[in-house]
Amino acid sequence: TNDPCADLAAHAALAADPAWSGRVIPTFRPDLYLEAAQSGWRDAVARLGEAAQIDTGEYQGYVRALEQRRSHFIAHGAKSADHSHADVRTDPLEAGEAARIYRAALAGDATPDEALVFRRHMLLEMARMSCEDGLVMTLHPGVRRNHHRPTLERFGADTGHDIPIRIEFTDALRPLLERFGTHPGFPLVVFTVDKSVWSREL
């Protein structure tokens, strides 16, 4: 998976290399850009605006910048947008409320609860974008990353010490499915590493 701001030059170089016979395609991974409570979110949003050449000082520009970067990925062969958050709720916000929370987050004033509802709303927006641009929406939430701190400190992040956390899909995905579940062009893949939830809900 690739950061939305990646120029994907390495992918282009591979595709142009006559000695390379394999196929490696980029995948759009916007997790950090949706998590307004995470450290580094404001810097990430600024980079997003630079990469898209769109002003992200307001919510509408931020959404357009995400759409533009998705288009960039599609032009470089991307097939999927990959999402992994602590939960998969997709509750909508009114446009004005989303814009208000976005401004508060940029100012560093959004509460943790506001950042959470904003991310859930933005996951719904990612579904809308998939209906429009055809990127497969891949959801694999409910994983506690880097669970074992000594391993994290020794080897770094994402080195194999992830553990499932409690998660629910049925009600969480209902807003998304009510809006887009019957859209003829909406490609959605949902999975979990929790086998009980898999068998009961997915």
HELIX and SHEET records of a PDB file:
HELIX    1   1 ALA A    9  ALA A   16  1                                   8    
HELIX    2   2 ASP A   31  LEU A   34  1                                   4    
HELIX    3   3 TRP A   41  ALA A   52  1                                  12    
HELIX    4   4 TYR A   59  ALA A   75  1                                  17    
HELIX    5   5 ALA A   95  LEU A  106  1                                  12    
HELIX    6   6 PRO A  112  ASP A  133  1                                  22    
HELIX    7   7 ARG A  149  PHE A  155  1                                   7    
HELIX    8   8 ARG A  174  PHE A  180  1                                   7    
HELIX    9   9 LYS A  195  GLU A  201  1                                   7    
SHEET    1   A 3 SER A  80  HIS A  83  0                                        
SHEET    2   A 3 VAL A 136  LEU A 139  1                                        
SHEET    3   A 3 LEU A 188  VAL A 190  1                                        
SHEET    1   B 2 VAL A 143  ARG A 144  0                                        
SHEET    2   B 2 ILE A 163  PRO A 164 -1                                        
END                                                                             
